[in-house]
Amino acid sequence: MSRLPLSFGCGTLHLAATLDTAPGTTGLLIVSGGNEIRAGPFAGQAQLAARIARAGFPVFRFDRRGVGDSEGENRGFRHSARDIGAALEAFRAIAPQVSRVVAFGNCDAASALMLAGGAGMAGLVLSNPWTIEHEPGGDDPNTTPPRAAIRARYLEKLTNSRDVARLLSGGVDLRKLARGLARSVGPVPAPSNLAGEMRDGIAGFAGEVRILLATADRTAQMFEAAWDRNDPRIRRCEGAGHAYVEPQHRDWLEAQILSALRA
């Protein structure tokens, strides 16, 4: 196994990519979210790729147009279907033994795969899909956690003796507490049009879909508020944050991806 830097065409532009080689006939295509480069935050995607390749599955990562080492203009996740399609074609060309490709995307990368109807993949691993109308990273007052998540958070605190002691001793900002409680009983936000588009996008997808939710992540909480909580494709990682940085959460994510590759 080795790691190969490469580039591939997307129209007249050149996009940067990395292949972690392995002999398997099923491969993993990692789609980066937001403005992240293909290595991922704190090189998390590069590390994940190495572990998956050691398990026998080749892994292809790339920078979409206008991000990292790739040419062009970054037009956001809603306009990345062409990038994903070109990456899939390049993956198949450089690893011709691969007959089946599963894609993994976190945040708006998951949303991009859904909007693209699966983008020609055999399977999808969709983590913490982004359902807010604007691009990740922008300021929007409607991106506060859903009411159910806020109530659950405060209920947990009220059953924690240490937090109760802080409240009684004056160690809690009562104005902040009041604002949080007000949000927990405030009006229900308007349904996300993006969530509906994503639902329609994968409605006809024939491959396996896994929706992974990190329960401590605000993006995942917003997704659940806009989605059917009983969707059998959902799998939850309790206590995990957006990037699964804790060792037990990272292991859970890897196990989910490997299971999808082996299906």
N, C-alpha and C positions, 0 to 999 in steps of 0.2 A: 504494500500500500504506500502511496505517495500523494503529495499535495502539489497540484499543477496550477499556476496562474495562467490565464488565457483571456482572449477577447473574442467577441462574436458580433455579427452584424444585426442591426435592428433598422431596417431601411438603409439609409445612407450613413447611419451613425455606428460607432463602435462602442460596445458595452463591455465592462470588465467583469470577469468571473473567476471562480476558483473551483477546481474539481478535486475532491478527495477520492482517490481511486479505490476500488474493491472489485472482486470478481462477480458479485451478485447480478442477477438478471432483473432485479427490482431495484430502482434507485429512488433517492429522495431529492426533490427540488425544494430548496429553502428560498422563500420569498421574503425579503426584508420589509419591515413596516416603517412608516413615517419617513424621515430623512436619514435613516440609519444606513450605514455602509454594510456590505455583505458579511463583515466579521461580527456584526451585532454589538450591542452595548457591552463594554468590558470584554470584548472578544467572545461573548457567550455563544454566538452561532458558529464561530470557527471551532470552538471546543466541542460543541454538540456534533458538528460534522465529523470531527476526528473520531469521536466515540461511536457514531453510527457506522462509519467506514470500517472501524476495527471489528464491528459485528458482521461485516461482510457485504454491506450495501454501499454502493457509490453515492456520493453526495455532491450536488452542484449548487453553488451559491452565486449570486450576481448583484451588481449595482444597477438599479434601473436608470433610465435616462435622467441626466442632470444631477445624479447623486454619486458621491465618491469619485472613482476613477472613470466613470462613464461620461460619454459625450452627450450633448443635447440639453433640452430644457426639462426641468422637473415639473410636470403638470399634475402631480398628485396621484393618489391611489385610484381615483375614478378613471384615470386615463392610462393605466398601466397594463391593460390586457395585452397590448401589442408586445410590450417588454417580456411579459411572462411567456407568451407564445414563442417568441424568438429564443428565449432561454431554454424552453423545452426542446425546440428543434436542435439547438446547439448541443444540449446534453445528449440527445440520441445520436448525434453525429460523432461526438468524441468518445462515447461509450457505447459502441454498436451492439454490445451484448445485452443492453438494457431493453427489455420488452414491456416493462410496466413501470410507471413513474407515479409516485405519491408526492403530493405537495404539502409542505408545512408553512403556515403563515401565522404570525402573531399580530394582534391589533388590526390596523387598516390593511395589512397584507392579507389577513384572513378575509376581510371584507372584499378586497380586490378579487380574490379567487371566487368568492360567491357571486359577485356581480358579473364575472366572466363565465358563469355557468360551469365552473370547474376547470376551465381553460385547457381542456383536452387531457386532463389527468385521469389515472385509474382510481385514485383515492385522494381524499382531502383530510388533513388534520388542521382544524381551524381553532386557533387559540385566542381567547378574549377578543372576539370580533368587535370592531369599532362601529357603533350605530348612531353617532352624533353627526349632524349634517355638515359641520365644517371640518376642515382638515385637522388631524391631531396636532397639538401644540399651540393652537390658537386660544384666545380668551373668549369664553362663552359662559354666562351666568347659569345656563341650563345644564352644565356638566357636573353639578353637584350630585352625590349619590342618590339613588331613588329612595323614596320614603321608607320602604320596608327595610332597606339596608341601614338607614339612619336609626330607625327604631330598634333593630336588632343590636346595633352597636351600643346604644345607651342601655338597653336591657342587660347586655353582658356586663357593662360597667357597674350597674346597680346590684348585680349579684357577686361582684368582686369586692371582698372585704377591704382590700387596699384602696380601691377607688372610692368606696363609701367613706373611708376614713379621711381621704383627701378632701372630699366634699364637706364633711362635718368640720374639718379643721380650717376651712377657708382656702384650701389649696387649689380650688377649681375656679376658673373665670366664669362667673355666673352669667355675664352678658353673652359669652360665647355659647354657654349651655342653653340659654334661652333661644338664641338664634337657631341652634341645631334642633331643638324641640319644635320650634315653629315650622322649620322645613319638613319635619317628619309628619306634620298634619296639614301641610299646605295643599294647594290645588294640584291635581294630577297633570303632569306636563303633556303636551300634545304628542300623539304617537309619532315615531320617527319614520319619515318617508324612506330613508335609507334602509331601515330594517325591512320594510316591505319589499324594496327592490332586491335586497339580498335573499329574502325568502323566495321570491319569484325566480331569482337567478339559479338557485340550486334545486328548484322544484323538480326539474326533469333530469337531474344528474343521476346516472345509474350506478356509480361506484360507491364505495363505503365512505361515509362522512362521520368524522368524530369532531365534536365541538368541546373543546377543553376550556374550563373556566377556573381561574384562580380566585377563590372566594373572597380574598382580601383586596382584590383589585377593583378600583372604581369603574374601569372600562368594562370589566366582566359584569359588574352589578348593573350598569346601564344596559348592557345587552340583555340580561335576564328580565329587566323591567319591560323590554320591548319585544320579548320572545316568549314562546310557550315553555314555561319552566319544566313541563313534563315531557318535553321532547326526548325520546329515548336515545338520541345521538349525543346528548350532553353527558359529560363526565366532569366531576368537580374535584379540584385539588384543595382540600381544606387548609385555610390559613396562608395559602401561597400569594405572593405578590405578582405583579405584571410580568416580570422577567424570570420568575422561578429561580431566584438566586440561592435560596437555602439548599443545602445538599439533598435533603429528603425530597424537596419539591423538584429539583433538577432531575433526580433519579426517577421520579414519577413521570415527568414529561418524557424523558428518554424511553421509559417502558411503554408509554402510550404510542410513541412514534414507531418503535420497533414492532409492537403488536400490529399496527396498521401495515407496516412493510411486509410482515410475515403472513398476513391474511390471504 
